[in-house]
């Protein structure tokens, strides 16, 4: 008597169970590799922004140098200091103060911001209202953004941390609320190894990123 072709009910149950087990193993692994790929791609983009930003920030250093000297000149009058400040993008160049600032690119335009990603104002720039030169700020906002855009040529958001005309760290993502953050020179993988709360870091997104976490001095952890 010929055996009827096909699967028995028990065989079907076993096949379905095997497929279920395989999917249970493969889907999380596939999701992990997709996440790793997104983060790695953003790390590379953050590095590109870092290198491009250092070039344009060096140009800013040369452009501001003589005005910083004029501001700090012994015996400089208030009028002379005020004139020097009209040509500065960075904060008031006090001799004993570290000059550090942040720049945020939202995907279409960029601006100087404070540590939390808020747009630069006279209050958070170290200027008094009378000294605040919005034209100079806007000019360099545009210069920095355009230069980096030529080098990176990609639709991403990023934040730059600058200290004494040196780019210290960059964080980037595909869009403002993306959790897959790229960073340079220290990235989220390195922070994870140091015991950082990666979920909390990701939830801060790019604009609220604590940039000192991503420079070479990760003493926070």
C-alpha positions as CSV (number, residue, x, y, z in Angstrom):
1,X,0.0,0.0,0.0
2,X,1.5,3.4,-1.0
3,X,2.1,5.9,1.8
4,X,0.2,9.1,1.5
5,X,2.5,12.1,0.8
6,X,2.7,15.1,3.1
7,X,3.5,15.8,6.8
8,X,1.8,14.4,9.8
9,X,0.5,16.7,12.5
10,X,3.4,15.8,14.8
11,X,5.9,16.6,12.0
12,X,4.2,20.0,11.4
13,X,4.3,20.8,15.1
14,X,8.0,20.0,15.2
15,X,8.8,22.1,12.1
16,X,6.9,25.1,13.5
17,X,8.7,24.7,16.8
18,X,12.1,24.6,15.1
19,X,11.2,27.7,13.0
20,X,10.1,29.5,16.2
21,X,13.3,28.7,18.0
22,X,15.4,29.9,15.0
23,X,13.5,33.1,14.7
24,X,13.9,33.7,18.5
25,X,17.6,33.4,18.0
26,X,18.0,35.2,14.7
27,X,15.7,38.2,15.1
28,X,17.5,39.7,18.2
29,X,20.8,39.0,16.6
30,X,19.8,40.7,13.3
31,X,18.5,43.7,15.3
32,X,21.8,43.9,17.1
33,X,23.8,43.9,13.9
34,X,21.5,46.5,12.3
35,X,22.0,48.7,15.4
36,X,25.8,48.2,15.3
37,X,25.8,49.1,11.7
38,X,23.9,52.4,12.3
39,X,26.2,53.4,15.2
40,X,29.4,52.5,13.3
41,X,28.2,54.6,10.3
42,X,27.5,57.6,12.6
43,X,30.8,57.2,14.3
44,X,32.5,57.6,10.9
45,X,30.4,60.6,10.1
46,X,31.2,62.2,13.5
47,X,34.9,61.7,12.8
48,X,34.5,63.5,9.4
49,X,32.7,66.4,11.1
50,X,35.4,66.5,13.8
51,X,38.2,66.8,11.2
52,X,36.3,69.3,9.1
53,X,35.4,71.4,12.1
54,X,39.0,71.6,13.3
55,X,40.0,73.2,10.0
56,X,37.3,75.9,10.1
57,X,37.8,76.5,13.8
58,X,41.5,77.1,13.0
59,X,40.5,79.7,10.5
60,X,38.3,81.3,13.2
61,X,41.3,81.3,15.6
62,X,43.4,83.3,13.0
63,X,40.5,85.6,12.3
64,X,40.0,86.5,16.0
65,X,43.5,86.5,17.2
66,X,44.3,90.2,16.8
67,X,41.0,91.2,18.4
68,X,41.6,88.9,21.4
69,X,45.0,90.6,21.7
70,X,43.5,94.0,21.4
71,X,40.9,93.2,24.1
72,X,43.5,91.9,26.5
73,X,46.0,94.7,25.8
74,X,47.2,96.4,29.0
75,X,45.4,99.7,29.5
76,X,42.8,99.0,26.8
77,X,39.8,101.3,27.2
78,X,36.2,100.2,27.4
79,X,35.7,101.6,23.9
80,X,38.7,99.6,22.6
81,X,37.4,96.4,24.2
82,X,33.9,97.0,22.9
83,X,35.3,97.5,19.4
84,X,37.3,94.2,19.7
85,X,34.2,92.3,20.8
86,X,32.4,93.3,17.7
87,X,34.7,91.0,15.7
88,X,34.5,88.0,18.0
89,X,32.4,84.8,17.7
90,X,33.7,83.3,20.9
91,X,32.9,84.6,24.3
92,X,34.7,87.4,26.1
93,X,38.4,86.5,26.0
94,X,39.3,86.9,29.6
95,X,43.0,86.0,30.2
96,X,42.2,83.6,33.0
97,X,39.1,82.0,31.5
98,X,39.0,78.9,29.3
99,X,37.2,79.7,26.1
100,X,34.8,76.9,25.3
101,X,31.6,76.8,23.3
102,X,29.3,74.5,21.4
103,X,27.9,74.5,17.9
104,X,24.7,72.6,16.8
105,X,23.7,71.8,13.3
106,X,20.0,70.8,13.0
107,X,20.2,69.3,9.5
108,X,19.6,72.5,7.6
109,X,21.3,75.3,9.6
110,X,23.7,75.8,12.5
111,X,24.2,78.0,15.5
112,X,26.3,78.5,18.5
113,X,24.6,77.1,21.6
114,X,25.1,76.5,25.3
115,X,26.0,73.1,26.8
116,X,22.3,72.0,26.7
117,X,21.9,72.9,23.0
118,X,20.0,76.2,23.5
119,X,20.7,78.9,20.9
120,X,23.4,81.5,21.8
121,X,22.1,84.7,23.4
122,X,23.9,87.6,25.1
123,X,23.1,86.0,28.4
124,X,24.7,82.6,27.8
125,X,27.6,83.9,25.7
126,X,29.5,85.8,28.3
127,X,28.6,89.2,26.7
128,X,26.5,92.0,28.0
129,X,23.6,93.0,25.8
130,X,25.5,96.0,24.6
131,X,28.4,94.0,23.5
132,X,26.5,91.2,21.8
133,X,27.2,91.2,18.1
134,X,24.5,89.1,16.4
135,X,25.9,89.8,12.9
136,X,29.3,88.4,13.7
137,X,27.7,85.4,15.4
138,X,25.4,84.8,12.4
139,X,28.3,85.1,9.9
140,X,30.4,82.5,11.6
141,X,27.4,80.2,12.2
142,X,27.0,80.2,8.4
143,X,30.7,79.8,7.7
144,X,31.1,76.8,10.0
145,X,28.0,75.1,8.7
146,X,28.8,75.6,5.0
147,X,32.4,74.4,5.4
148,X,31.5,71.2,7.2
149,X,28.6,70.6,4.8
150,X,31.0,70.6,1.9
151,X,33.2,68.0,3.5
152,X,30.5,65.7,5.0
153,X,27.8,66.2,2.3
154,X,25.2,64.2,4.3
155,X,21.9,65.0,6.0
156,X,22.7,64.6,9.6
157,X,22.5,66.5,12.9
158,X,25.6,67.1,14.9
159,X,27.0,69.0,17.9
160,X,30.5,70.2,18.3
161,X,32.4,71.0,21.5
162,X,35.2,73.5,21.1
163,X,37.7,74.5,23.8
164,X,40.5,77.1,23.2
165,X,40.0,76.8,19.4
166,X,40.5,73.0,19.6
167,X,37.6,70.7,18.7
168,X,37.3,68.3,21.6
169,X,34.4,66.1,20.6
170,X,31.5,65.6,18.1
171,X,28.2,63.8,18.4
172,X,26.0,63.1,15.4
173,X,22.8,61.2,14.3
174,X,20.6,60.9,11.3
175,X,18.0,63.2,12.8
176,X,17.4,65.1,16.1
177,X,15.6,62.3,18.0
178,X,17.6,59.4,16.7
179,X,18.9,57.1,19.5
180,X,21.8,55.8,17.4
181,X,24.4,58.3,18.2
182,X,27.8,58.5,16.6
183,X,30.6,60.2,18.4
184,X,34.3,61.0,18.1
185,X,37.0,60.7,19.6
186,X,35.2,58.6,22.3
187,X,32.1,56.7,21.2
188,X,29.2,54.9,23.0
189,X,31.0,51.5,22.7
190,X,33.9,52.9,24.7
191,X,31.6,54.5,27.2
192,X,29.7,51.3,27.6
193,X,33.0,49.5,28.5
194,X,33.6,52.2,31.1
195,X,30.2,51.5,32.8
196,X,28.3,54.5,31.5
197,X,24.5,54.5,31.3
198,X,24.2,54.3,27.5
199,X,20.4,54.4,27.5
200,X,20.4,57.7,29.4
201,X,23.1,59.1,27.0
202,X,21.1,58.1,24.0
203,X,17.9,59.6,25.4
204,X,19.7,63.0,25.7
205,X,20.0,63.0,21.9
206,X,22.5,65.1,20.0
207,X,21.4,68.6,21.2
208,X,21.4,67.7,24.9
209,X,24.5,65.5,24.7
210,X,27.1,66.0,27.5
211,X,30.0,66.6,25.2
212,X,32.7,66.0,27.8
213,X,31.6,62.4,27.8
214,X,32.9,62.0,24.3
215,X,36.3,63.8,24.4
216,X,39.5,61.9,25.3
217,X,39.1,62.7,29.0
218,X,36.2,60.5,30.1
219,X,36.8,61.1,33.8
220,X,33.0,61.2,34.3
221,X,33.2,57.4,34.4
